[in-house]
């Protein structure tokens, strides 16, 4: 059970990181 909980937290962190990367890429595209 603990492993599944850690896995969910990791997935949440990856999702947040992906959103931030997408925002940065969008800003870079609009900036150029």
mmCIF entry with sequence, helices, sheets and N, C-alpha, C, O atoms, coordinates in Angstrom:
data_MODEL
# 
_entry.id   MODEL 
# 
_entity.id                         1 
_entity.type                       polymer 
_entity.pdbx_number_of_molecules   1 
# 
_entity_poly.entity_id                      1 
_entity_poly.type                           'polypeptide(L)' 
_entity_poly.nstd_linkage                   no 
_entity_poly.nstd_monomer                   no 
_entity_poly.pdbx_seq_one_letter_code       
;(UNK)(UNK)(UNK)(UNK)(UNK)(UNK)(UNK)(UNK)(UNK)(UNK)(UNK)(UNK)(UNK)(UNK)(UNK)(UNK)
(UNK)(UNK)(UNK)(UNK)(UNK)(UNK)(UNK)(UNK)(UNK)(UNK)(UNK)(UNK)(UNK)(UNK)(UNK)(UNK)
;
_entity_poly.pdbx_seq_one_letter_code_can   XXXXXXXXXXXXXXXXXXXXXXXXXXXXXXXX 
_entity_poly.pdbx_strand_id                 A 
# 
loop_
_entity_poly_seq.entity_id 
_entity_poly_seq.num 
_entity_poly_seq.mon_id 
_entity_poly_seq.hetero 
1 1  UNK n 
1 2  UNK n 
1 3  UNK n 
1 4  UNK n 
1 5  UNK n 
1 6  UNK n 
1 7  UNK n 
1 8  UNK n 
1 9  UNK n 
1 10 UNK n 
1 11 UNK n 
1 12 UNK n 
1 13 UNK n 
1 14 UNK n 
1 15 UNK n 
1 16 UNK n 
1 17 UNK n 
1 18 UNK n 
1 19 UNK n 
1 20 UNK n 
1 21 UNK n 
1 22 UNK n 
1 23 UNK n 
1 24 UNK n 
1 25 UNK n 
1 26 UNK n 
1 27 UNK n 
1 28 UNK n 
1 29 UNK n 
1 30 UNK n 
1 31 UNK n 
1 32 UNK n 
# 
_struct_asym.id          A 
_struct_asym.entity_id   1 
# 
_struct_conf.conf_type_id            HELX_P 
_struct_conf.id                      HELX_P1 
_struct_conf.pdbx_PDB_helix_id       AA1 
_struct_conf.beg_label_comp_id       UNK 
_struct_conf.beg_label_asym_id       A 
_struct_conf.beg_label_seq_id        2 
_struct_conf.pdbx_beg_PDB_ins_code   ? 
_struct_conf.end_label_comp_id       UNK 
_struct_conf.end_label_asym_id       A 
_struct_conf.end_label_seq_id        31 
_struct_conf.pdbx_end_PDB_ins_code   ? 
_struct_conf.beg_auth_comp_id        UNK 
_struct_conf.beg_auth_asym_id        A 
_struct_conf.beg_auth_seq_id         2 
_struct_conf.end_auth_comp_id        UNK 
_struct_conf.end_auth_asym_id        A 
_struct_conf.end_auth_seq_id         31 
_struct_conf.pdbx_PDB_helix_class    1 
_struct_conf.details                 ? 
_struct_conf.pdbx_PDB_helix_length   30 
# 
_struct_conf_type.id          HELX_P 
_struct_conf_type.criteria    ? 
_struct_conf_type.reference   ? 
# 
loop_
_atom_site.group_PDB 
_atom_site.id 
_atom_site.type_symbol 
_atom_site.label_atom_id 
_atom_site.label_alt_id 
_atom_site.label_comp_id 
_atom_site.label_asym_id 
_atom_site.label_entity_id 
_atom_site.label_seq_id 
_atom_site.pdbx_PDB_ins_code 
_atom_site.Cartn_x 
_atom_site.Cartn_y 
_atom_site.Cartn_z 
_atom_site.occupancy 
_atom_site.B_iso_or_equiv 
_atom_site.pdbx_formal_charge 
_atom_site.auth_seq_id 
_atom_site.auth_comp_id 
_atom_site.auth_asym_id 
_atom_site.auth_atom_id 
_atom_site.pdbx_PDB_model_num 
ATOM 1   N N  . UNK A 1 1  ? 0.833  -1.207 0.000   1.00 0.00 ? 1  UNK A N  1 
ATOM 2   C CA . UNK A 1 1  ? 0.000  0.000  0.000   1.00 0.00 ? 1  UNK A CA 1 
ATOM 3   C C  . UNK A 1 1  ? 0.865  1.254  0.000   1.00 0.00 ? 1  UNK A C  1 
ATOM 4   O O  . UNK A 1 1  ? 0.561  2.226  -0.691  1.00 0.00 ? 1  UNK A O  1 
ATOM 5   N N  . UNK A 1 2  ? 1.930  1.228  0.767   1.00 0.00 ? 2  UNK A N  1 
ATOM 6   C CA . UNK A 1 2  ? 2.810  2.398  0.832   1.00 0.00 ? 2  UNK A CA 1 
ATOM 7   C C  . UNK A 1 2  ? 3.419  2.698  -0.539  1.00 0.00 ? 2  UNK A C  1 
ATOM 8   O O  . UNK A 1 2  ? 3.548  3.858  -0.929  1.00 0.00 ? 2  UNK A O  1 
ATOM 9   N N  . UNK A 1 3  ? 3.791  1.639  -1.265  1.00 0.00 ? 3  UNK A N  1 
ATOM 10  C CA . UNK A 1 3  ? 4.397  1.845  -2.576  1.00 0.00 ? 3  UNK A CA 1 
ATOM 11  C C  . UNK A 1 3  ? 3.431  2.530  -3.532  1.00 0.00 ? 3  UNK A C  1 
ATOM 12  O O  . UNK A 1 3  ? 3.834  3.411  -4.291  1.00 0.00 ? 3  UNK A O  1 
ATOM 13  N N  . UNK A 1 4  ? 2.164  2.137  -3.503  1.00 0.00 ? 4  UNK A N  1 
ATOM 14  C CA . UNK A 1 4  ? 1.173  2.750  -4.389  1.00 0.00 ? 4  UNK A CA 1 
ATOM 15  C C  . UNK A 1 4  ? 1.002  4.222  -4.042  1.00 0.00 ? 4  UNK A C  1 
ATOM 16  O O  . UNK A 1 4  ? 0.825  5.061  -4.924  1.00 0.00 ? 4  UNK A O  1 
ATOM 17  N N  . UNK A 1 5  ? 1.058  4.530  -2.738  1.00 0.00 ? 5  UNK A N  1 
ATOM 18  C CA . UNK A 1 5  ? 0.905  5.931  -2.308  1.00 0.00 ? 5  UNK A CA 1 
ATOM 19  C C  . UNK A 1 5  ? 2.083  6.761  -2.809  1.00 0.00 ? 5  UNK A C  1 
ATOM 20  O O  . UNK A 1 5  ? 1.893  7.864  -3.319  1.00 0.00 ? 5  UNK A O  1 
ATOM 21  N N  . UNK A 1 6  ? 3.304  6.231  -2.664  1.00 0.00 ? 6  UNK A N  1 
ATOM 22  C CA . UNK A 1 6  ? 4.486  6.943  -3.153  1.00 0.00 ? 6  UNK A CA 1 
ATOM 23  C C  . UNK A 1 6  ? 4.401  7.120  -4.668  1.00 0.00 ? 6  UNK A C  1 
ATOM 24  O O  . UNK A 1 6  ? 4.779  8.162  -5.202  1.00 0.00 ? 6  UNK A O  1 
ATOM 25  N N  . UNK A 1 7  ? 3.898  6.085  -5.357  1.00 0.00 ? 7  UNK A N  1 
ATOM 26  C CA . UNK A 1 7  ? 3.793  6.151  -6.815  1.00 0.00 ? 7  UNK A CA 1 
ATOM 27  C C  . UNK A 1 7  ? 2.844  7.267  -7.234  1.00 0.00 ? 7  UNK A C  1 
ATOM 28  O O  . UNK A 1 7  ? 3.112  7.982  -8.200  1.00 0.00 ? 7  UNK A O  1 
ATOM 29  N N  . UNK A 1 8  ? 1.728  7.421  -6.506  1.00 0.00 ? 8  UNK A N  1 
ATOM 30  C CA . UNK A 1 8  ? 0.769  8.470  -6.837  1.00 0.00 ? 8  UNK A CA 1 
ATOM 31  C C  . UNK A 1 8  ? 1.399  9.840  -6.633  1.00 0.00 ? 8  UNK A C  1 
ATOM 32  O O  . UNK A 1 8  ? 1.216  10.735 -7.459  1.00 0.00 ? 8  UNK A O  1 
ATOM 33  N N  . UNK A 1 9  ? 2.139  10.014 -5.541  1.00 0.00 ? 9  UNK A N  1 
ATOM 34  C CA . UNK A 1 9  ? 2.796  11.305 -5.282  1.00 0.00 ? 9  UNK A CA 1 
ATOM 35  C C  . UNK A 1 9  ? 3.783  11.608 -6.411  1.00 0.00 ? 9  UNK A C  1 
ATOM 36  O O  . UNK A 1 9  ? 3.854  12.736 -6.897  1.00 0.00 ? 9  UNK A O  1 
ATOM 37  N N  . UNK A 1 10 ? 4.546  10.588 -6.823  1.00 0.00 ? 10 UNK A N  1 
ATOM 38  C CA . UNK A 1 10 ? 5.514  10.785 -7.907  1.00 0.00 ? 10 UNK A CA 1 
ATOM 39  C C  . UNK A 1 10 ? 4.793  11.199 -9.184  1.00 0.00 ? 10 UNK A C  1 
ATOM 40  O O  . UNK A 1 10 ? 5.242  12.106 -9.885  1.00 0.00 ? 10 UNK A O  1 
ATOM 41  N N  . UNK A 1 11 ? 3.676  10.539 -9.490  1.00 0.00 ? 11 UNK A N  1 
ATOM 42  C CA . UNK A 1 11 ? 2.907  10.882 -10.689 1.00 0.00 ? 11 UNK A CA 1 
ATOM 43  C C  . UNK A 1 11 ? 2.403  12.319 -10.612 1.00 0.00 ? 11 UNK A C  1 
ATOM 44  O O  . UNK A 1 11 ? 2.426  13.041 -11.609 1.00 0.00 ? 11 UNK A O  1 
ATOM 45  N N  . UNK A 1 12 ? 1.943  12.737 -9.423  1.00 0.00 ? 12 UNK A N  1 
ATOM 46  C CA . UNK A 1 12 ? 1.455  14.112 -9.265  1.00 0.00 ? 12 UNK A CA 1 
ATOM 47  C C  . UNK A 1 12 ? 2.591  15.095 -9.525  1.00 0.00 ? 12 UNK A C  1 
ATOM 48  O O  . UNK A 1 12 ? 2.394  16.104 -10.202 1.00 0.00 ? 12 UNK A O  1 
ATOM 49  N N  . UNK A 1 13 ? 3.775  14.809 -8.992  1.00 0.00 ? 13 UNK A N  1 
ATOM 50  C CA . UNK A 1 13 ? 4.913  15.710 -9.190  1.00 0.00 ? 13 UNK A CA 1 
ATOM 51  C C  . UNK A 1 13 ? 5.293  15.769 -10.669 1.00 0.00 ? 13 UNK A C  1 
ATOM 52  O O  . UNK A 1 13 ? 5.604  16.841 -11.187 1.00 0.00 ? 13 UNK A O  1 
ATOM 53  N N  . UNK A 1 14 ? 5.270  14.622 -11.349 1.00 0.00 ? 14 UNK A N  1 
ATOM 54  C CA . UNK A 1 14 ? 5.595  14.601 -12.773 1.00 0.00 ? 14 UNK A CA 1 
ATOM 55  C C  . UNK A 1 14 ? 4.576  15.422 -13.554 1.00 0.00 ? 14 UNK A C  1 
ATOM 56  O O  . UNK A 1 14 ? 4.938  16.150 -14.478 1.00 0.00 ? 14 UNK A O  1 
ATOM 57  N N  . UNK A 1 15 ? 3.303  15.305 -13.185 1.00 0.00 ? 15 UNK A N  1 
ATOM 58  C CA . UNK A 1 15 ? 2.261  16.067 -13.871 1.00 0.00 ? 15 UNK A CA 1 
ATOM 59  C C  . UNK A 1 15 ? 2.479  17.558 -13.714 1.00 0.00 ? 15 UNK A C  1 
ATOM 60  O O  . UNK A 1 15 ? 2.323  18.315 -14.672 1.00 0.00 ? 15 UNK A O  1 
ATOM 61  N N  . UNK A 1 16 ? 2.840  17.989 -12.503 1.00 0.00 ? 16 UNK A N  1 
ATOM 62  C CA . UNK A 1 16 ? 3.088  19.416 -12.258 1.00 0.00 ? 16 UNK A CA 1 
ATOM 63  C C  . UNK A 1 16 ? 4.300  19.861 -13.072 1.00 0.00 ? 16 UNK A C  1 
ATOM 64  O O  . UNK A 1 16 ? 4.280  20.939 -13.666 1.00 0.00 ? 16 UNK A O  1 
ATOM 65  N N  . UNK A 1 17 ? 5.349  19.050 -13.106 1.00 0.00 ? 17 UNK A N  1 
ATOM 66  C CA . UNK A 1 17 ? 6.552  19.398 -13.855 1.00 0.00 ? 17 UNK A CA 1 
ATOM 67  C C  . UNK A 1 17 ? 6.226  19.526 -15.340 1.00 0.00 ? 17 UNK A C  1 
ATOM 68  O O  . UNK A 1 17 ? 6.720  20.441 -16.000 1.00 0.00 ? 17 UNK A O  1 
ATOM 69  N N  . UNK A 1 18 ? 5.400  18.624 -15.877 1.00 0.00 ? 18 UNK A N  1 
ATOM 70  C CA . UNK A 1 18 ? 5.030  18.672 -17.293 1.00 0.00 ? 18 UNK A CA 1 
ATOM 71  C C  . UNK A 1 18 ? 4.265  19.956 -17.600 1.00 0.00 ? 18 UNK A C  1 
ATOM 72  O O  . UNK A 1 18 ? 4.480  20.578 -18.640 1.00 0.00 ? 18 UNK A O  1 
ATOM 73  N N  . UNK A 1 19 ? 3.369  20.353 -16.692 1.00 0.00 ? 19 UNK A N  1 
ATOM 74  C CA . UNK A 1 19 ? 2.604  21.585 -16.898 1.00 0.00 ? 19 UNK A CA 1 
ATOM 75  C C  . UNK A 1 19 ? 3.549  22.784 -16.944 1.00 0.00 ? 19 UNK A C  1 
ATOM 76  O O  . UNK A 1 19 ? 3.389  23.668 -17.786 1.00 0.00 ? 19 UNK A O  1 
ATOM 77  N N  . UNK A 1 20 ? 4.535  22.817 -16.040 1.00 0.00 ? 20 UNK A N  1 
ATOM 78  C CA . UNK A 1 20 ? 5.471  23.938 -16.003 1.00 0.00 ? 20 UNK A CA 1 
ATOM 79  C C  . UNK A 1 20 ? 6.296  23.976 -17.279 1.00 0.00 ? 20 UNK A C  1 
ATOM 80  O O  . UNK A 1 20 ? 6.537  25.049 -17.833 1.00 0.00 ? 20 UNK A O  1 
ATOM 81  N N  . UNK A 1 21 ? 6.734  22.801 -17.752 1.00 0.00 ? 21 UNK A N  1 
ATOM 82  C CA . UNK A 1 21 ? 7.524  22.746 -18.987 1.00 0.00 ? 21 UNK A CA 1 
ATOM 83  C C  . UNK A 1 21 ? 6.689  23.236 -20.161 1.00 0.00 ? 21 UNK A C  1 
ATOM 84  O O  . UNK A 1 21 ? 7.177  23.986 -21.006 1.00 0.00 ? 21 UNK A O  1 
ATOM 85  N N  . UNK A 1 22 ? 5.419  22.810 -20.213 1.00 0.00 ? 22 UNK A N  1 
ATOM 86  C CA . UNK A 1 22 ? 4.542  23.243 -21.304 1.00 0.00 ? 22 UNK A CA 1 
ATOM 87  C C  . UNK A 1 22 ? 4.374  24.758 -21.279 1.00 0.00 ? 22 UNK A C  1 
ATOM 88  O O  . UNK A 1 22 ? 4.389  25.396 -22.332 1.00 0.00 ? 22 UNK A O  1 
ATOM 89  N N  . UNK A 1 23 ? 4.216  25.341 -20.098 1.00 0.00 ? 23 UNK A N  1 
ATOM 90  C CA . UNK A 1 23 ? 4.049  26.789 -19.988 1.00 0.00 ? 23 UNK A CA 1 
ATOM 91  C C  . UNK A 1 23 ? 5.308  27.498 -20.466 1.00 0.00 ? 23 UNK A C  1 
ATOM 92  O O  . UNK A 1 23 ? 5.224  28.498 -21.178 1.00 0.00 ? 23 UNK A O  1 
ATOM 93  N N  . UNK A 1 24 ? 6.480  26.987 -20.078 1.00 0.00 ? 24 UNK A N  1 
ATOM 94  C CA . UNK A 1 24 ? 7.742  27.619 -20.481 1.00 0.00 ? 24 UNK A CA 1 
ATOM 95  C C  . UNK A 1 24 ? 7.896  27.534 -21.994 1.00 0.00 ? 24 UNK A C  1 
ATOM 96  O O  . UNK A 1 24 ? 8.285  28.510 -22.636 1.00 0.00 ? 24 UNK A O  1 
ATOM 97  N N  . UNK A 1 25 ? 7.589  26.360 -22.571 1.00 0.00 ? 25 UNK A N  1 
ATOM 98  C CA . UNK A 1 25 ? 7.709  26.208 -24.023 1.00 0.00 ? 25 UNK A CA 1 
ATOM 99  C C  . UNK A 1 25 ? 6.786  27.182 -24.739 1.00 0.00 ? 25 UNK A C  1 
ATOM 100 O O  . UNK A 1 25 ? 7.164  27.776 -25.749 1.00 0.00 ? 25 UNK A O  1 
ATOM 101 N N  . UNK A 1 26 ? 5.561  27.346 -24.209 1.00 0.00 ? 26 UNK A N  1 
ATOM 102 C CA . UNK A 1 26 ? 4.606  28.262 -24.833 1.00 0.00 ? 26 UNK A CA 1 
ATOM 103 C C  . UNK A 1 26 ? 5.142  29.687 -24.768 1.00 0.00 ? 26 UNK A C  1 
ATOM 104 O O  . UNK A 1 26 ? 5.042  30.436 -25.740 1.00 0.00 ? 26 UNK A O  1 
ATOM 105 N N  . UNK A 1 27 ? 5.716  30.065 -23.615 1.00 0.00 ? 27 UNK A N  1 
ATOM 106 C CA . UNK A 1 27 ? 6.263  31.416 -23.460 1.00 0.00 ? 27 UNK A CA 1 
ATOM 107 C C  . UNK A 1 27 ? 7.408  31.635 -24.436 1.00 0.00 ? 27 UNK A C  1 
ATOM 108 O O  . UNK A 1 27 ? 7.524  32.706 -25.032 1.00 0.00 ? 27 UNK A O  1 
ATOM 109 N N  . UNK A 1 28 ? 8.258  30.619 -24.603 1.00 0.00 ? 28 UNK A N  1 
ATOM 110 C CA . UNK A 1 28 ? 9.397  30.746 -25.516 1.00 0.00 ? 28 UNK A CA 1 
ATOM 111 C C  . UNK A 1 28 ? 8.905  30.911 -26.950 1.00 0.00 ? 28 UNK A C  1 
ATOM 112 O O  . UNK A 1 28 ? 9.430  31.733 -27.701 1.00 0.00 ? 28 UNK A O  1 
ATOM 113 N N  . UNK A 1 29 ? 7.888  30.121 -27.330 1.00 0.00 ? 29 UNK A N  1 
ATOM 114 C CA . UNK A 1 29 ? 7.358  30.223 -28.694 1.00 0.00 ? 29 UNK A CA 1 
ATOM 115 C C  . UNK A 1 29 ? 6.791  31.616 -28.940 1.00 0.00 ? 29 UNK A C  1 
ATOM 116 O O  . UNK A 1 29 ? 7.036  32.214 -29.988 1.00 0.00 ? 29 UNK A O  1 
ATOM 117 N N  . UNK A 1 30 ? 6.028  32.137 -27.967 1.00 0.00 ? 30 UNK A N  1 
ATOM 118 C CA . UNK A 1 30 ? 5.417  33.453 -28.135 1.00 0.00 ? 30 UNK A CA 1 
ATOM 119 C C  . UNK A 1 30 ? 6.483  34.547 -28.095 1.00 0.00 ? 30 UNK A C  1 
ATOM 120 O O  . UNK A 1 30 ? 6.320  35.604 -28.704 1.00 0.00 ? 30 UNK A O  1 
ATOM 121 N N  . UNK A 1 31 ? 7.576  34.285 -27.375 1.00 0.00 ? 31 UNK A N  1 
ATOM 122 C CA . UNK A 1 31 ? 8.630  35.289 -27.242 1.00 0.00 ? 31 UNK A CA 1 
ATOM 123 C C  . UNK A 1 31 ? 9.419  35.463 -28.528 1.00 0.00 ? 31 UNK A C  1 
ATOM 124 O O  . UNK A 1 31 ? 9.907  36.556 -28.817 1.00 0.00 ? 31 UNK A O  1 
ATOM 125 N N  . UNK A 1 32 ? 9.549  34.378 -29.313 1.00 0.00 ? 32 UNK A N  1 
ATOM 126 C CA . UNK A 1 32 ? 10.364 34.459 -30.531 1.00 0.00 ? 32 UNK A CA 1 
ATOM 127 C C  . UNK A 1 32 ? 9.614  35.115 -31.679 1.00 0.00 ? 32 UNK A C  1 
ATOM 128 O O  . UNK A 1 32 ? 10.162 35.258 -32.772 1.00 0.00 ? 32 UNK A O  1 
# 
